[in-house]
Amino acid sequence: MAEDGAINVKTAGGVAVVGAAIAAAAVIAPKIGGALGGLTTSDARATAAGFLNRATFGSTDASVQALAAATTDAWFSTEKSAAPTPGGAPGFWTSPANFHLGWVMRRQADFDAQYKLDLAAAGSDPAAQKKVNHRRVDRNQFQESFWARAVTGDDQLRHRMALALSEIFVVSFQGSTITPRIAGSWYDMLSARAFGSYFDLLKAVTLHPAMGLYLNIVGNQQADNNPARHPDENYAREIMQLMSIGLVQLNPDGTAKTDATNTPIPTYTHNDIAGLANAFTGWGWYAAKPTASTFAKQPGDGADAAAADVQNLIAYPAYHSQLAKTFLGATIPAYAGPAATTTPGMTALRDYQTQGLDAALKVIAAHPNVGPFIGRRLIQRFVTSNPSPAYVGRVAAAFAGDPKAPASRGDLFATLKAVLTDPEALNRDVSLASPTAGKLREPTLRMAHWLRACEAVSKPTATSAVGNFVQFADLGDPAQLAQAPLEAPTVFNFWDPDYTPPGSTISAAKLVAPEFQAVDVLTVAAYANLMSSVVEQKGWPGGDVTVTYAKEIAALTPATAGAADLNSALIDRINLLYFGGAMSPTLQGRLTRVLNGTASTARTPTAAQIAAVRLDKVRNALLLTLTAPEYIVLR
């Protein structure tokens, strides 16, 4: 042990047409807007919209106008302190915050209040009272909070980063006992640390009960004197493979290091997994008075944000390995303090355990693979599936920070800014020169974009000014969007970052297209059918989330009554908000023909008939847009 009590770590050196077109479109070079600043008003708005379609849940009139009139530095500064609510006070995430957990708790209070009203209405009849349903929150209430923030929240960049992080540091309702409260707390944690240091995020991820449940950290016991068993290695394996350093050693630009036979060099071995697994033993549920019975038994839903079910895991020293732990060329020495059978010994062992965890995570966070590994993952989530080595290298350099200021390493805000402002993300000419630029938009981002661009609202309630964004279905169902936050089917997320469609042109070109792993006949048809339904119904089924198309119809409407509709103005609006000004002439021509062909059959149409035609024009144009391959591929 060092003099200050810290551990010394010893280191060694048509639906069918849509589906086919989506597949073909993966190699279309996106026409990405030029660098912000010094542009004409029109160009600045187009560039701003294109940028916002990568950095947020979709551009809107207001967000485009604000960014077009600002500098990128000012925009990033505003986003860093923005609140998850519309018009919320800046700085929400700088102190302990519980937007998503708070939402889940509020919704349970709503259900409790409704139960009391229904119970009173049932009167004194026991049979009638028995039929009264006392609804409990489920995953839908977490999803409500996600969509409310995505559609109406000011902190768009932070929320997008939280979504990206949730697809790297994966936990899921699927196959776990994660509750809506724990999910809300998890998403709050990701949001609060989205712009902080990678090490702090890694530690928060490790100690959060969601990860404890999902990858078996909770209840993981040492086996120091039992050769017949071993500590659980699940988290030790996945934290290295999926959350930090990957399977092979990387150069600073993300390319694989190879040996003399040109074979990629593995990053770690099973011995590294086994050694690291010992560092993750002895962590259990929070309890004011920890006992053997509180170690691994999941507590029930608490009543507030201070309850045990949403608190960080705590050390249970009796279950922690006292052996030396060797992994990734580093060694945490064996425990050498007083016997754990004494009170001083238990205190010393607890310190050894907590300091050992910090030491282990610092070894991982300092590994040279982390910058290019995390950098590439973020580029794939925000910009393009196949970034060049130079792009990855520049982002990795931002992650590495200033060598003279070690504390600057792992700055996630600086890393994300590098992702979004790199020439390959901003420069139209650079992107056009590459036949490999672009990515398939995640289904969640497509739906959110439509809702934001059309200024969707949820019905306000007595407890929520922005409404509840009531879910009409499990959007993670393949028959719906086939994606919902925290509903990934496995720890590998909805799609593998290195997935390539077998037998495809993409595969032949040795490229990857991660989101295509969730694309098949069912999901393509389901997406087209769902968007057709919501566009036609002017909102989500159930009537809680609605759009009016007021601005789309206004764009169509001529200043002079009786004059021809301004079809080109509607197309221009769609081009700006959905394509950042990069809609192809082919699609513009198609939309023009469809809009010109949408007309009333009446010789002298009434005002109501004219309004109906304009609504049909908007619906037709939006559906063609949202299912067009050049929209589905992020440009």
C-alpha positions in Angstrom: 0.0 0.0 0.0 1.2 3.6 -0.7 1.5 6.0 2.2 -1.7 7.8 1.3 -3.6 4.5 1.2 -3.8 4.3 -2.6 -2.9 1.0 -4.2 0.4 0.9 -6.2 -0.4 -0.8 -9.6 2.7 -2.4 -11.0 2.7 -2.1 -14.8 4.7 -4.1 -17.3 5.6 -2.6 -20.6 -43.6 0.5 -52.4 -42.1 -1.5 -49.7 -40.2 -3.9 -51.8 -38.8 -1.0 -53.8 -37.9 0.8 -50.6 -36.1 -2.2 -49.2 -34.0 -2.8 -52.3 -33.2 0.9 -52.6 -32.1 1.1 -49.0 -29.6 -1.7 -49.6 -28.3 0.0 -52.7 -28.1 3.4 -51.0 -25.5 2.4 -48.4 -22.6 3.5 -50.6 -24.2 6.8 -51.8 -21.8 9.7 -50.9 -23.8 12.1 -48.8 -23.7 15.8 -49.7 -22.8 17.2 -46.4 -22.9 21.0 -45.8 -19.8 23.1 -45.7 -18.1 24.5 -42.6 -20.4 26.9 -40.6 -19.7 30.6 -40.8 -19.1 33.0 -43.7 -22.0 31.6 -45.8 -25.0 33.2 -47.4 -28.2 33.0 -45.5 -29.5 30.2 -47.6 -26.3 28.3 -47.5 -25.9 28.9 -43.7 -29.4 27.5 -43.1 -28.7 24.4 -45.2 -25.4 23.8 -43.6 -26.9 24.3 -40.1 -29.7 21.8 -40.9 -27.3 19.2 -42.2 -25.2 19.6 -39.0 -28.2 19.4 -36.7 -29.4 16.2 -38.4 -26.2 14.5 -37.3 -25.9 16.2 -33.9 -29.5 16.2 -32.6 -32.7 14.3 -33.0 -33.5 16.3 -36.1 -33.5 19.9 -37.3 -36.4 22.3 -36.7 -37.1 25.8 -37.9 -36.0 27.2 -34.6 -32.8 25.2 -34.3 -31.8 25.9 -37.8 -32.3 29.6 -37.4 -30.4 29.7 -34.1 -27.4 27.8 -35.4 -27.3 29.6 -38.7 -26.9 32.9 -36.8 -24.3 31.6 -34.4 -20.8 30.2 -34.4 -20.2 26.5 -33.8 -18.4 27.3 -30.6 -21.3 29.3 -29.3 -23.7 26.4 -30.2 -21.6 23.8 -28.4 -21.3 26.1 -25.3 -25.1 26.5 -25.2 -25.7 22.8 -25.7 -23.3 21.9 -22.9 -25.4 23.6 -20.3 -28.9 23.1 -21.9 -31.7 21.5 -19.9 -33.8 18.4 -20.9 -37.0 20.5 -20.9 -38.0 23.3 -23.3 -36.9 26.6 -21.9 -35.4 25.0 -18.8 -32.7 26.7 -16.8 -29.2 26.0 -18.0 -27.0 23.8 -15.7 -29.6 21.1 -15.1 -27.0 18.3 -15.4 -24.2 20.0 -13.4 -25.8 18.9 -10.1 -27.4 15.5 -9.2 -30.2 15.3 -11.7 -33.0 12.8 -12.2 -35.0 13.8 -15.3 -35.8 10.2 -16.4 -36.0 8.8 -12.9 -38.1 11.8 -11.9 -40.4 11.1 -14.9 -40.9 7.5 -13.9 -41.7 8.6 -10.3 -44.1 11.2 -11.4 -45.9 8.7 -13.6 -46.3 6.3 -10.7 -47.7 9.1 -8.7 -50.2 9.8 -11.5 -51.2 6.1 -11.4 -51.5 6.1 -7.7 -53.8 9.2 -7.8 -55.9 7.6 -10.5 -56.2 4.5 -8.4 -57.5 6.4 -5.4 -60.1 8.2 -7.6 -61.2 4.9 -9.1 -61.4 3.2 -5.7 -63.5 6.0 -4.4 -65.8 5.8 -7.4 -66.2 2.0 -6.7 -67.8 2.8 -3.4 -68.0 0.4 -0.6 -68.7 -2.7 -2.6 -65.8 -5.1 -2.1 -66.4 -6.8 -5.5 -66.3 -3.4 -7.3 -63.2 -2.4 -5.4 -61.4 -5.6 -6.3 -61.9 -4.8 -10.0 -60.1 -1.5 -9.7 -56.7 -1.7 -11.3 -53.7 -0.1 -9.6 -51.4 0.4 -12.5 -47.7 0.2 -12.0 -45.0 1.8 -14.1 -43.4 -0.4 -16.8 -40.8 0.2 -19.5 -43.3 2.4 -21.4 -42.9 5.1 -18.8 -39.1 5.2 -19.3 -39.8 5.4 -23.1 -42.1 8.3 -22.5 -39.3 10.2 -20.8 -37.0 9.4 -23.7 -39.4 10.7 -26.4 -40.4 13.8 -24.4 -36.8 14.8 -24.2 -36.0 13.9 -27.8 -38.9 15.9 -29.2 -39.1 18.9 -26.9 -35.8 19.0 -24.8 -33.3 21.8 -25.2 -30.3 19.5 -24.5 -30.4 17.8 -27.9 -26.6 17.2 -28.2 -26.4 15.7 -24.7 -29.4 13.5 -25.3 -28.0 12.3 -28.6 -24.7 11.5 -26.8 -26.6 9.6 -24.1 -28.3 7.5 -26.8 -24.9 6.8 -28.4 -23.4 5.9 -25.1 -26.3 3.6 -24.3 -25.4 1.7 -27.5 -21.8 1.3 -26.4 -22.3 0.7 -22.7 -25.3 -1.6 -23.2 -27.8 -2.6 -20.6 -31.3 -3.7 -21.6 -34.7 -4.5 -20.2 -34.5 -7.6 -22.4 -33.3 -10.6 -20.4 -32.8 -8.7 -17.1 -34.7 -7.5 -14.0 -33.9 -3.9 -14.7 -36.9 -1.9 -13.6 -38.2 1.4 -15.0 -36.7 3.2 -12.0 -33.3 1.7 -12.6 -33.5 2.4 -16.3 -34.4 6.0 -15.6 -31.5 6.3 -13.2 -29.1 4.7 -15.7 -30.1 7.2 -18.4 -29.7 10.1 -16.0 -26.2 8.8 -15.2 -25.3 8.6 -18.9 -26.7 12.0 -19.5 -24.9 13.7 -16.6 -21.6 12.2 -17.6 -22.0 12.5 -21.4 -19.7 15.5 -21.5 -17.4 14.6 -18.7 -14.3 12.3 -18.5 -14.2 8.8 -19.8 -12.8 7.4 -16.6 -15.6 9.0 -14.5 -18.2 7.5 -17.0 -16.5 4.1 -16.8 -16.6 4.1 -13.0 -20.2 5.3 -12.9 -21.2 2.5 -15.4 -19.4 -0.1 -13.4 -21.1 0.8 -10.1 -24.6 1.4 -11.4 -27.2 -1.2 -10.5 -28.3 -1.5 -14.1 -24.9 -2.8 -15.2 -24.7 -4.7 -12.0 -27.8 -6.6 -12.9 -27.2 -6.9 -16.7 -23.6 -8.2 -16.6 -23.6 -9.9 -13.2 -21.5 -7.5 -11.2 -24.0 -7.7 -8.3 -23.3 -10.8 -6.2 -20.1 -11.7 -7.9 -18.0 -13.5 -5.2 -14.3 -14.2 -4.8 -13.2 -17.8 -5.0 -9.7 -17.4 -3.4 -9.8 -20.7 -1.6 -12.1 -22.7 -3.8 -10.3 -24.0 -7.0 -13.6 -25.6 -8.1 -15.2 -22.2 -9.0 -14.2 -18.9 -10.4 -15.6 -15.3 -10.2 -18.0 -14.4 -12.9 -16.1 -13.1 -15.9 -19.0 -11.5 -17.8 -18.3 -7.9 -17.1 -14.6 -8.2 -17.2 -14.9 -9.5 -20.7 -17.4 -7.0 -22.0 -15.9 -3.9 -20.5 -12.7 -4.7 -22.5 -14.3 -6.0 -25.7 -17.2 -3.6 -26.1 -16.7 -0.6 -23.9 -13.0 0.3 -24.1 -10.2 -1.4 -26.0 -11.7 -4.0 -28.3 -10.3 -7.4 -29.4 -7.2 -6.3 -31.3 -4.4 -3.8 -30.6 -4.9 -0.5 -32.5 -2.8 2.1 -34.0 -3.7 5.7 -33.1 -5.8 5.9 -36.3 -7.8 2.8 -35.4 -6.2 0.4 -37.9 -5.2 -2.9 -36.4 -1.6 -3.7 -35.3 -0.3 -6.9 -36.9 2.5 -9.3 -36.2 5.1 -10.6 -38.6 2.5 -12.8 -40.3 0.2 -9.8 -40.8 -2.2 -11.2 -38.2 -3.9 -8.7 -35.9 -2.5 -8.8 -32.4 -5.0 -9.6 -29.7 -5.6 -7.0 -27.0 -6.0 -9.4 -24.2 -6.1 -13.1 -23.3 -8.4 -15.1 -21.0 -5.8 -14.7 -18.3 -6.4 -10.9 -18.5 -10.2 -11.5 -18.2 -9.7 -13.8 -15.2 -7.4 -11.3 -13.5 -9.7 -8.4 -14.0 -12.8 -10.4 -12.9 -11.3 -10.6 -9.4 -11.4 -6.8 -9.2 -15.1 -6.9 -9.8 -15.9 -9.2 -6.9 -17.6 -8.1 -3.8 -20.0 -5.4 -5.1 -23.6 -5.5 -4.0 -26.7 -3.5 -3.4 -26.6 -0.3 -1.3 -27.8 -0.8 2.3 -27.4 1.5 5.3 -26.4 -1.6 7.2 -25.0 -4.1 4.7 -25.4 -7.8 5.5 -25.1 -11.1 3.7 -28.8 -10.9 2.8 -28.5 -7.4 1.2 -25.5 -8.4 -0.9 -27.2 -9.9 -3.9 -30.9 -9.6 -3.3 -32.5 -7.0 -5.5 -34.5 -4.5 -3.4 -38.0 -3.6 -4.5 -38.9 -0.3 -6.0 -38.1 2.6 -3.8 -40.2 5.7 -3.2 -37.6 8.4 -4.2 -34.2 9.0 -5.8 -32.4 8.1 -2.5 -33.8 4.5 -2.3 -31.5 1.5 -2.4 -32.7 0.3 -5.8 -31.2 3.3 -7.6 -28.0 3.9 -5.6 -24.5 2.9 -6.6 -23.3 -0.5 -5.7 -21.3 -0.7 -2.5 -18.3 -2.8 -1.4 -18.9 -6.0 0.5 -15.3 -6.8 1.5 -16.0 -10.3 2.7 -16.8 -11.3 -0.9 -13.9 -9.5 -2.5 -10.8 -11.3 -3.8 -7.7 -10.7 -1.8 -5.4 -12.2 -4.4 -3.1 -10.3 -6.7 -4.9 -9.3 -9.9 -2.9 -9.2 -13.1 -4.3 -8.0 -16.4 -3.3 -5.9 -19.4 0.3 -5.8 -18.2 -0.6 -4.4 -14.8 -0.8 -6.0 -11.4 -2.8 -4.9 -8.4 -0.9 -6.4 -5.4 -2.6 -8.9 -3.1 -4.2 -7.6 0.1 -1.6 -7.3 2.8 -3.5 -5.5 5.6 -4.9 -6.7 8.9 -7.0 -9.9 9.1 -10.4 -9.3 7.8 -11.9 -11.0 10.8 -11.2 -7.8 12.8 -13.0 -4.5 12.5 -9.8 -2.7 11.4 -9.1 -5.5 9.0 -12.5 -5.2 7.4 -12.1 -1.5 7.0 -8.7 -1.9 5.4 -10.1 -4.6 3.1 -12.9 -2.3 2.1 -10.4 0.4 1.2 -8.3 -2.1 -0.7 -11.4 -3.1 -2.7 -12.5 0.4 -3.6 -9.0 1.6 -4.4 -8.4 -1.6 -6.4 -11.5 -0.8 -8.5 -10.2 2.7 -9.3 -6.8 1.2 -10.1 -8.3 -1.4 -12.5 -10.5 1.2 -14.3 -7.5 3.6 -14.6 -5.5 0.9 -16.3 -8.3 0.3 -18.8 -8.9 4.1 -19.4 -5.2 4.7 -20.0 -4.9 1.9 -22.6 -3.8 3.4 -26.0 -6.7 1.6 -27.7 -9.4 3.6 -25.9 -9.1 6.8 -28.0 -9.4 5.2 -31.4 -11.9 2.5 -30.2 -14.3 5.0 -28.6 -13.6 7.6 -31.3 -14.7 5.2 -34.1 -17.8 4.1 -32.2 -18.9 7.7 -31.8 -18.2 8.6 -35.4 -20.3 5.6 -36.4 -23.2 6.7 -34.2 -23.2 10.3 -35.4 -21.6 10.6 -38.9 -20.5 7.7 -41.0 -20.1 3.9 -40.8 -16.7 3.8 -42.5 -14.6 6.7 -41.3 -11.1 7.1 -42.7 -8.1 6.2 -40.5 -7.2 9.9 -40.6 -10.7 10.9 -39.3 -10.4 8.3 -36.5 -6.9 9.5 -35.7 -8.0 13.1 -35.3 -10.8 12.1 -33.0 -8.5 9.8 -31.0 -6.1 12.8 -30.6 -8.9 14.9 -29.2 -9.6 12.0 -26.8 -5.9 11.8 -25.8 -5.9 15.5 -24.9 -2.7 17.4 -24.0 0.1 15.1 -23.0 1.3 17.9 -20.7 -2.1 17.9 -18.9 -3.0 14.3 -18.1 -6.4 15.3 -16.7 -7.4 16.4 -20.2 -7.3 12.7 -21.4 -10.7 11.2 -22.1 -12.7 14.5 -22.3 -15.9 13.3 -23.9 -17.1 16.7 -24.8 -13.9 17.5 -26.7 -14.1 14.1 -28.4 -17.7 14.6 -29.5 -16.9 18.1 -30.8 -14.0 16.6 -32.8 -16.4 14.0 -34.3 -18.9 16.6 -35.4 -16.6 19.3 -36.6 -14.1 17.2 -38.5 -13.7 18.0 -42.2 -15.1 14.6 -43.1 -18.3 15.5 -41.2 -18.6 19.1 -42.4 -17.0 19.5 -45.7 -19.3 18.8 -48.7 -16.4 18.4 -51.1 -14.6 15.9 -48.9 -17.7 13.8 -48.4 -18.6 13.9 -52.1 -15.1 12.6 -53.0 -15.7 9.5 -50.9 -18.0 6.7 -52.1 -18.0 5.3 -48.6 -19.4 8.2 -46.6 -22.7 8.1 -44.7 -24.7 5.7 -42.6 -28.1 4.2 -42.3 -30.2 6.3 -39.9 -31.4 4.5 -36.8 -35.1 4.0 -36.9 -35.5 6.0 -33.6 -33.8 9.0 -35.2 -36.1 8.8 -38.2 -39.2 8.9 -36.1 -37.8 11.6 -33.8 -36.8 13.7 -36.9 -40.4 13.7 -38.3 -41.9 14.5 -34.9 -39.5 17.5 -34.4 -39.7 18.9 -37.9 -43.5 18.8 -37.8 -43.5 20.2 -34.2 -45.3 17.4 -32.6 -46.9 17.9 -29.2 -48.2 15.6 -26.5 -51.4 16.6 -24.6 -50.4 18.6 -21.5 -51.5 17.1 -18.2 -51.9 18.4 -14.6 -48.4 17.1 -13.8 -46.6 17.7 -17.1 -46.7 20.8 -19.3 -45.1 18.8 -22.2 -47.5 15.9 -21.9 -46.7 12.3 -21.3 -45.8 11.1 -24.8 -47.9 8.0 -24.2 -46.6 5.0 -26.0 -48.9 3.3 -28.4 -46.8 0.2 -28.8 -43.4 -1.3 -27.9 -41.4 0.5 -30.6 -38.6 -2.1 -30.1 -40.9 -4.7 -31.7 -39.7 -5.7 -35.2 -43.3 -5.0 -36.3 -42.9 -1.4 -35.2 -39.5 0.5 -35.3 -37.4 -2.5 -34.3 -35.5 -0.2 -31.9 -36.3 1.3 -28.6 -33.7 2.7 -26.1 -32.5 0.2 -23.5 -34.2 -2.7 -25.4 -31.3 -4.1 -27.3 -31.5 -7.9 -27.7 -28.0 -8.5 -26.4 -25.0 -6.8 -24.9 -23.8 -6.2 -28.5 -26.5 -3.6 -29.0 -29.0 -3.7 -31.9 -26.2 -4.1 -34.3 -22.5 -5.0 -34.3 -20.2 -2.0 -35.2 -18.4 -4.3 -37.6 -21.4 -5.9 -39.2 -21.5 -6.1 -43.0 -24.4 -7.6 -45.0 -23.3 -11.0 -46.2 -22.9 -11.4 -50.0 -23.5 -7.6 -50.5 -21.6 -5.0 -52.4 -20.8 -3.5 -49.0 -19.2 -6.7 -47.9 -17.2 -7.1 -51.2 -15.8 -3.6 -50.7 -14.7 -4.6 -47.2 -17.0 -1.9 -45.6 -19.3 -2.1 -42.7 -22.9 -1.1 -42.3 -23.9 -1.7 -38.7 -27.5 -0.7 -38.8 -28.2 -3.1 -41.6 -28.1 -5.9 -39.1 -31.6 -4.9 -38.1 -32.8 -4.6 -41.7 -34.8 -7.4 -43.2 -38.1 -7.9 -45.1 -40.1 -7.6 -41.9 -38.4 -4.4 -40.5 -38.4 -2.6 -43.9 -42.1 -3.3 -44.4 -42.9 -2.5 -40.7 -41.1 0.9 -40.9 -42.9 1.9 -44.1 -46.3 0.8 -42.8 -45.7 2.6 -39.4 -44.6 5.9 -41.0 -47.5 5.7 -43.5 -49.9 5.3 -40.5 -48.5 8.1 -38.4 -48.1 10.5 -41.3 -51.7 9.8 -42.4 -53.1 10.0 -38.9 -51.2 13.2 -38.1 -49.6 11.6 -35.0 -49.2 8.5 -33.0 -52.0 6.0 -32.6 -54.1 6.8 -29.5 -54.2 10.5 -30.1 -51.8 11.7 -27.4 -48.9 12.8 -29.7 -50.1 14.8 -32.6 -48.9 17.1 -35.4 -50.9 19.7 -37.4 -48.6 20.3 -40.4 -49.3 24.0 -39.9 -46.0 25.1 -41.3 -46.0 22.6 -44.2 -49.5 23.8 -45.2 -48.5 27.4 -44.8 -45.5 26.8 -47.2 -48.0 25.5 -49.8 -50.5 28.3 -49.5 -50.2 31.2 -51.9 -50.5 34.7 -50.8 -53.4 35.3 -53.2 -56.5 33.2 -52.9 -57.2 31.1 -55.9 -53.6 31.1 -57.1 -51.8 27.8 -57.6 -50.3 26.1 -54.6 -46.6 26.7 -53.9 -45.5 23.1 -54.4 -41.9 24.1 -54.7 -42.0 25.9 -51.4 -43.1 22.7 -49.6 -40.3 20.8 -51.4 -37.8 23.5 -50.3 -38.9 23.2 -46.7 -38.5 19.4 -46.8 -35.2 19.7 -48.5 -33.9 22.0 -45.8 -35.1 20.2 -42.7 -34.7 16.6 -43.8 -31.8 16.8 -46.2 -29.9 19.9 -45.2 -30.4 21.2 -48.7 -28.9 18.1 -50.3 -32.0 16.5 -51.8 -31.2 15.0 -55.2 -32.8 16.4 -58.4 -34.3 13.0 -58.9 -36.2 13.1 -55.6 -37.2 16.7 -56.1 -38.6 15.8 -59.5 -40.5 12.9 -58.0 -42.0 15.1 -55.3 -42.9 17.7 -57.9 -44.8 15.2 -60.0 -46.6 13.8 -57.0 -47.6 17.2 -55.7 -48.7 18.4 -59.2 -50.8 15.3 -59.5 -52.5 15.7 -56.2 -55.6 17.9 -56.9 -59.3 18.1 -56.3 -61.7 16.6 -58.8 -64.2 19.4 -58.2 -64.5 22.0 -61.0 -64.7 24.8 -58.4 -63.3 23.3 -55.1 -64.6 24.7 -51.8 -62.2 26.0 -49.1 -62.6 22.7 -47.3 -61.7 20.7 -50.5 -58.7 22.9 -51.1 -57.5 22.4 -47.5 -58.0 18.6 -47.9 -55.9 18.6 -51.0 -53.1 20.6 -49.3 -53.2 18.1 -46.4 -52.9 15.2 -48.9 -49.9 16.9 -50.5 -48.1 17.3 -47.2 -48.8 13.6 -46.3 -47.7 12.3 -49.7 -44.5 14.4 -49.7 -43.6 13.4 -46.2 -44.2 9.7 -46.7 -42.1 9.7 -49.9 -39.4 11.6 -48.0 -39.3 9.4 -45.0 -39.1 6.2 -47.1 -36.6 7.5 -49.7 -33.3 5.8 -49.6 -31.4 9.1 -49.8 -33.2 10.1 -46.6 -32.8 6.8 -44.8 -29.1 7.1 -45.5 -27.9 10.0 -43.3 -26.4 12.6 -45.6 
